Amino acid sequence: MINIENVTKFYDNGAKGADQISVKIEQGEFVFIVGSSGSGKSSFIRMLLKEQEPTSGKIYINNVDITTLHHKEVPYFRRQLGVVFQDFKLLPNKTVYENVAFAMEVTEAPSREIRRNVPAVLAMVGLQRKSKSYPNQLSGGEQQRTALARAIVNKPSLLIADEPTGNLDPKTAWEIMHLLEDINYRGTTVVVATHAKDIVDTMQKRVITIKNGKILSDVEKGGYSNEG
Amino acid sequence: MKVRNFKYYIREALKSIFKNRLMSLASIITVASCIFILVFSYCIVSNVGYLLDNVESSLDISVYIDNKITEKELKDLKQYITNLKDVESVSYISSEDALKIFSDSLGDMSSDFVAGLENKNILPASFTIKVNDIANQQSVIKQLEKLIGKGIVEVKYDEEVLDNLIVINNTVGIISVVIILFLAMLSTIIIVNTIKLTVNNRKNEINIMKYVGATDSFIRWPFIIEGVLIGIIGSLITVVISFFLYNKSIEFIYSNMAFIRNWLNFRNVKDVFKFIGPISILLGILIGIVGSITSIRKHLQV
């Protein structure tokens, strides 16, 4: 699924985002990436999204080396991913329904398919009644569920969540985590970068801890490393 | 571009215009003002040009002919002048024609006076010569003056008017170039600033589109169509308003300052807008396209 080989990332200012990182993540896994801010966690996620290029090394996703993708191929690569952010990144002037439908319109999916799939994912995240609301009429949890619906509506094989619960209260954070778990049960590989120690400790999933751009630990069914 | 996509692009463009009402209005006003200034200065420049053309065409050179020359010599002379460089036309006015023109110009009080002249017509026959461009008038006059004594008695032209006209002609040329350069600069500054405002509004939108896997052209098209629509609306408003404004101003001037009509003619409103109308709309569309492409280009690089 994901195969990262010897990836190093230097920024222009000399900061090190990644230092000789090598990781393999298999299809269907649920993985937490943990680490304090400035640890290199964000660089890791950004390189997976091809928002940033590694200085050296290779990143294979679904057996394609994304570091060599041409600018024109990037959109097609991103369609295989679902992405969720801390700040939701919803389009403010589109309704919940339109925000989710938009991700399908971009792929030039037939209208019939859009009309069928969007209500289905909205039902799955529990937002069927809010489909006509605008983002500013929603709570944080509802906005993040909208973002989740948008991320999975194209049935991606990989879902990447960058601090998905960072702006949410603990109860809502758990709701989102359970949704992510749900999505993972249906076969999607899920990678979650997070700070939420109690959630990581409780869920007992694979935990990769990053510090100073290096992998500090990689534990099956682990908890939040104290050193991270 | 697929038809279904095209519908989507138009829908998105229209939605965006309505949802960002204030910004759209600002852009429409910007386009409209730029084009208004252009139309306004075109109206002035083209009317000054028109006025000059009118005066220019009344600025004929008169050549008085020796009354002793023969038919054949007259014919040769006309042929010779017609073949001179920069001469547009030569028309012959016999001394009888000259008398008639003279008596017409006198009106009612002419009869007695002209009756006396008819017996012994002292008015000479002449050629009226039109030159293709006012700038060449002097050189034609010089060539004609060489013919004095060879069948021609005198070359007459309005020296002072001619000199003034040449100066005005050149001044208008320079001023219109300056005005148009100034306008181009002004429009660019206004448009660049409006775009800067829109860019920040659009940054998030474009980023999100990229995250969900939109291709560059998919992102670009709705913005381009939005720009085109704003350009069309802005320029259309200007063209319609200035059409009526121009028409009303001329009507007003003619009806309130009737004396002006005798020496000043304005260009017909239809003639003016037949040219500047389509140009304005094309320019509006162009401004819209350039504006939207510049405002999103930077953000497509991610």
Interface residues (C-beta under 8 A of the other chain):
Chain A: L49 E51 K72 P75 Y76 F77 R78 R79 L81 V83 K89 L90 L91 N93 F102 A103 E105 V106 T107 E108 S111 R150 N154
Chain B: K2 R4 N5 Y8 K15 S16 K19 N20 N204 E205 N207 I208 M209 K210 Y211 V212 G213 A214 T215 D216 F218 V302
